[in-house]
Amino acid sequence: MAGFKINQRGIDQMMREIQKGVERSARRHPIRVPVSTDPSNGTGPHAHGGVAEDPYLSKALLWLDDPTGRQRGGLRDLLSFAELEDLPREDTAELALQLEQHGLVQIVRSWGGEQTTVRLMDAGRVEVRRLKKLAGDSVARANYAADAVLRWLYDQGAPVEPSQFADAPAAFFAGTVLTVAEIAEAAVELGAHGLADGEADSEGTGSCRLRITMAGTACIRGGHTVRSYMDSQHTASTTTNYHGTVVQGGVSGGVVSTGDHNSINVGNGIDAQALAGLVQGLRDVAPQLGLDPVDAEDYVAEVEALERDGHDPEQGGRIWRRIMRLAGSELTAAVATGVGQQLVEVGANLYS
């Protein structure tokens, strides 16, 4: 698999591909996603009930602030918004409830009627002003785009053309659509940081596909933003939480604390960050391998040995080969998301 190429030609090609995706999306109706009644629903760095990161809440607020079509008393029926956005009618009441739970609107309730008529509250007007300010903040947009594209890659579970992100619900920030350049720059940034990897299309079309790397997976599962994760990786002599494994010192030649009061001195030949991610990844996929009880027990023991002794290239290599004999075929075949194959590639690179 070819590595991600960071050059102007590659960036230009990626931007053209994403432009095509945006144009396809524009010819159809905007995003369609189910609405949840839980305002803190979701996972990842933006799962804090943030309105700016929610494509429907932010767009609905901006729509409510528009005086056009407002009824007497400042009332508006969100069914009109749902029709505009092609949102299923049955989800409209849930959208209104989310906005009310955030304290942004008041639902005008009536017996037997649909609870979709709302009044924008003062807190909602303040939030509208914040959204408009955020929409013009290039730094906030760039940070959001990087986080959103990375999470989207994680959810795909397989290599995907970055242009398809234009159709994703997360392609909106603060009620406005991300631009082609913003999506392309986010993809390139993820590749430069090693959080995503690129490969040429196997069909020979010349397009590029992206997939999340082990480092990107660690970033998502650790609840980090891309910026906070990269800052933690680049800060010398700090303690970094890498997917549940604490790395003290630099990436190579540091000390790994496994969380059970054991410490491993990592030699210069093995990347401590990659080793920690490999060990945790092997543990995560263990339930999916379908090993018989004896092999499963041996597998767990070998992973523990790799965590303890994998810093030594010779010992780690022997342990890795035993793991491959035990579960190599299962890792590449049984783990449907492709994570198993990534683990095999990481181990092969560490102990080749």
Number of C-alpha atoms within 10 A of each C-alpha: 7 8 12 20 15 12 9 9 10 15 17 13 15 25 21 17 19 23 20 16 19 22 14 15 18 13 8 10 12 16 19 15 14 12 19 14 15 13 21 15 12 12 12 16 19 20 14 13 15 14 23 24 22 20 22 25 22 24 21 19 22 20 19 25 17 9 10 9 13 15 11 7 7 14 18 24 21 21 21 17 17 19 12 11 16 14 21 14 14 13 18 24 20 18 24 24 22 21 24 19 14 16 14 22 24 18 20 15 12 10 6 6 9 14 19 22 21 22 21 20 15 12 12 22 17 11 18 25 13 13 23 16 11 18 19 12 11 11 10 13 21 18 15 26 25 23 24 27 24 26 23 20 24 20 11 12 14 15 20 19 20 25 27 17 21 26 20 18 19 21 26 26 24 28 25 18 17 20 17 21 17 20 26 25 18 23 27 23 17 22 22 14 13 17 23 26 24 23 19 17 15 10 7 8 8 11 18 21 19 22 24 29 23 24 20 25 20 21 26 22 17 16 16 18 21 25 14 12 20 15 12 16 19 12 12 13 12 13 17 23 19 23 21 16 19 18 26 19 18 20 22 18 17 19 20 27 21 16 10 7 6 10 16 17 16 24 16 14 13 20 17 27 24 18 23 24 21 24 21 19 19 19 14 12 15 18 11 13 18 14 16 8 9 8 13 17 11 15 22 15 13 18 21 15 16 23 23 20 18 27 27 17 17 12 14 22 20 14 21 23 16 16 22 17 11 17 20 19 14 17 25 19 14 17 17 13 16 16 22 25 19 18 23 20 13 18 21 14 11 20 19 8
